[in-house]
């Protein structure tokens, strides 16, 4: 289990994550992510409200834990 003792380097994890998301998008042919399906089901006002709340929550949590590393 020593393989999990260190982080995967960013130059390996980033492309692998990108390939995973692209593969899932190709396989299921549906929008992915928290905001992926908002465009087809809601109005622009609802989408912008949701995005604003997500950004505000992220900022509040960053301030609460002491900012960015």
N, C-alpha and C positions, 0 to 999 in steps of 0.2 A: 504493500500500500504506500510505498514511498513515492510512487508516481503522482499522487495527489498532494504531496507535501509542498510543492512549489506551484506558482501560477504558470499558466500557459502564456508564452510571449504574445504580445499584441499582434505581431506580424504573422502569426499563425492563427490565433483565435479570430481576428477580424475577418480575413477571407473565408475561413470555415463557416462563421456565422452568416456572412453574406451569401455563400453558396447554399446553406441550409434554408434561408429565407427564400431565395430565388427558386430553389427546388420545390419547396412547399407551395409557392405561388404557382409554379408550373403544374404541379400535381393536382391541386384542388381547384385552381382557377377562380379563386375568390380573394377579395381584399383581406390583407392581414393587418394585425395591430389594433391598438385601442381606437384609433381614428380612421381605420381603413374603410369600414362600412358606413360611416356617418354621411357621406355624400349622397348615397342612394336612398337613404331612409329619412333624412331630416332636412329641415331648411337651413339656410346659411347662418341664421341667427342662433339656432340651436347648436350648430357645429362650432361657431366662434365662442359661444358660452362655454361649451365643454372644453375647448382648447385653452381658453383663458383660465378656467378652473384648474386644469392640469398643470399649467405653468405656475399659477399662484401657489398651488399645493407643493410643487417641487421647490419653489423659492422659500416657502415657510419651513419646509423640512430641512433645507440646507442651512437656514439661519438657526434652526433649533439644534442641529447636531454640531454646529460650529463652523459652517462654511465648507468650501471645497477643500479637498486634501492637498 
